């Protein structure tokens, strides 16, 4: 175990807590608060648009205070304020406006529409800023945008919605996650996932632990000048999640929910009965047809296994929220239920959530609050059911019947004797479980935060945050044994088996913050943020698996009820770490024209050895609001033009706990049960250990320095707004495993900091109000496009390529190293093919090189394999168009990736075994070569497709380009007059279709299969050897035979009373 309070702070972090408390008390005694009595009055008014219509839900707040309210269905509000107060009024889609009360008791305000409001508040980490003052690269996604794509989790909702935020689908089963990258990949062996911060507290869970309906906004910090504030965990970007909180006003109850029916968007293209016969007759298959197949040929009978297996899935979501507040005391309570069921049996995801927030003022200077987010998620079918389901559905003979004459399922409807003897059972058995299996993951998470804030004097605040988290996950598996009367789909002729894995995690974060805000001479604005924090996290797990359980009904509940042999397999692990941090940030703004931000952070970590624990993270950024200059006053069409530039250093925590200490094992790497080291110690036989990883006390973080330059612009009174950013990031001291020689005594990998990598790219975002007519029609557009160029700059000892680990200097981390397939040898090329030891109908490869670097007339692994592409997109982004006419609204959300390659393991014969075409089974329909069909796609169905043993891998590479319509949403919002009669605040009904269509995709056009990935790492039987495994979430996105993507038709409602 590590010293969780760190050697660097010597276990006495309470002294720092006492220090900050003393500072607070000193300031209060030295600078006593001065209050001026003012006679507050109730100010009433109405907020309307430029067309005179009421703006519902607009926020009205007294500037510089937490006193605020929202407008009702008529746009009316009432708020208590002094005669000299200033009201700040804002609403989504409109520009923020400040209005002086000036002694009035009635104030009416008109807001003008804008594409993006530069006055909106964004979360920048340990605080907020107005967008016009931000000097770093930050992109925000609001609640309205998140709701446009009904989704199980935030990953799905965010895909294609923010420039620089790359989200790729990593599964198609209910509740599946995604791979998230902010401005590329920086680590070879460490995690490349961004840091998630929820309500100011670093979040150690997954985004599946959050209910999307609880989210108010997402802010993505991208460059080092913005992320340096999070120090050793900021290199991969920071995603700040802000949950909904209470608002001043009458207590309101709101319901939001939907129910959708899911159907298969695209069935896998397989050979039909006639095509199957043609393929089988062309192949080398020599065992003929089964008797039932012969009957089908004679009668014209055919079986569509996909039609028999797929049924309608559904997705349902229901949330109830109660909010209210008065006099600075606000609350929000909410509960949610979500369930998604797949189109295949045994796969579903359910989430229950409960949320509460309370913010209250004690006097005029003290504010306290609490937030609790609690979820229970249950996933069925994700561990073994989904992976085993699709193959028999796609591989079963279409000439074999599914049911016998009595209507019972035929257990073994295979078109060959081998699969009946193995056996491969009918997937229809999955439609009726009969307690034959359990595949369940139950996850409980609770994330809680408490804060207290004290205003020492005007402009000077002290705040303490305490975050407490707990996570518990139980993964249960059971597969019954096979019996003649109860065939076991997953076990064949084997006995039963079960396993249980229990994992528990907890953590806390304690933060002390000091804020100072001061305006001097109405032109100089200074803000200071100081931080001291300590964070600790612990995880452990225990797993046991056992075969030969006495009775199937025992399942996994009591594994002691089983035969003594074979012995149970027991394993587990533990991991603990702690982090101590200091931070300071200064923001300076002069005359709203010149901005400067200085940030410094120092982190000390328990993961590193003494002498390496501490590191500092500096950052600086500046902004110039050119549009505020006097010489720009005559440029009327330009409403905003700001130049930003920044530099900073961050790192990621790629060093695992205990990695610097070295590892020992009692495993001698022989076959069990003789795989444990044992030796004589006197008269006793004892277990011994050997060193399998040498210690490295010099291990450090992987450090990234980033330069960013950007331009924010607004045209035509902000009807057209946007930003352009260019960045360059270089990561050094990348962890890389060096292979040690056997003479070292510890043969194998030795991890050290020696690699270098770069990422550079551009991001473009634009929002526009295209049309806004007096008749009530409007059309707005959001567009984001971005690209990232990743490149490995250095490996160890002048190594330029590490083929075994798929690392190539000068190429991206996602590089694909293989032969280049040119097509299929044609009949007219027989003589040329013979020179390469091939024949017509076999795969034709590029003769790339030879010993002297030139083509040598041979195809060899040494000279003819090279980097033929990468999985990185050349360009990607999203487009959203929104139309509204009076109460009707329509939005269309699109997502696109251009360039790059995809790996379809569905089409790699030895991976999925669905394109082998040896006549033994059915499979994916492809255009294969014959003498009468000179295709260049797939070789002739034959035993040998090439003289190269790994030629099958090249059949899986395709252009990854696609353009998709992700969702179309049509809604109707009740008019204020109707809402008054119904005594409601807001009512909106909507209809949504998601995964609408793939408008363009070379891969789908050729194969008929959705071009987005279905998993990470290799998903097949045979490993191609050039696909990065999913270690620390870094697996290559691949496409395998999995649960097909669905299209969901959803009806929903948002009702506020």
MOZI-V854773 format. One record per helix or strand of 2 or more residues. SS is the DSSP state (@ for helix, = for strand). FROM is the first residue (numbers start at 1). TO is the last residue. If there is no record, write none. Layout:
# MOZI-V854773
ss: (SS | SS)
from: (FROM | FROM)
to: (TO | TO)
This chain:
# MOZI-V854773
ss: (@ | = | = | = | = | = | = | = | = | = | @ | = | @ | @ | = | = | = | = | @ | @ | = | @ | = | = | @ | @ | @ | = | = | = | = | @ | @ | @ | = | = | = | = | @ | = | = | = | @ | @ | = | @ | = | = | = | = | = | = | @ | = | = | = | @ | = | = | = | @ | = | @ | = | = | = | = | @ | @ | = | = | @ | = | @ | = | @ | = | =)
from: (13 | 41 | 59 | 68 | 76 | 86 | 97 | 106 | 121 | 128 | 131 | 138 | 143 | 154 | 165 | 178 | 195 | 201 | 207 | 212 | 215 | 224 | 238 | 249 | 273 | 291 | 305 | 313 | 329 | 348 | 366 | 385 | 417 | 427 | 437 | 460 | 497 | 524 | 552 | 569 | 594 | 614 | 626 | 630 | 638 | 659 | 663 | 678 | 684 | 690 | 702 | 720 | 742 | 748 | 777 | 801 | 803 | 807 | 815 | 821 | 827 | 843 | 861 | 866 | 875 | 888 | 901 | 909 | 951 | 957 | 962 | 976 | 986 | 1002 | 1015 | 1031 | 1037 | 1046)
to: (30 | 48 | 62 | 70 | 81 | 90 | 100 | 110 | 123 | 130 | 133 | 142 | 146 | 158 | 169 | 182 | 198 | 203 | 209 | 214 | 221 | 233 | 243 | 264 | 282 | 299 | 309 | 326 | 341 | 362 | 380 | 395 | 422 | 431 | 457 | 479 | 520 | 547 | 554 | 590 | 605 | 625 | 628 | 632 | 652 | 661 | 665 | 681 | 687 | 693 | 715 | 740 | 744 | 772 | 794 | 802 | 805 | 808 | 818 | 824 | 835 | 845 | 864 | 870 | 885 | 898 | 904 | 912 | 956 | 959 | 973 | 982 | 1000 | 1007 | 1016 | 1033 | 1039 | 1056)
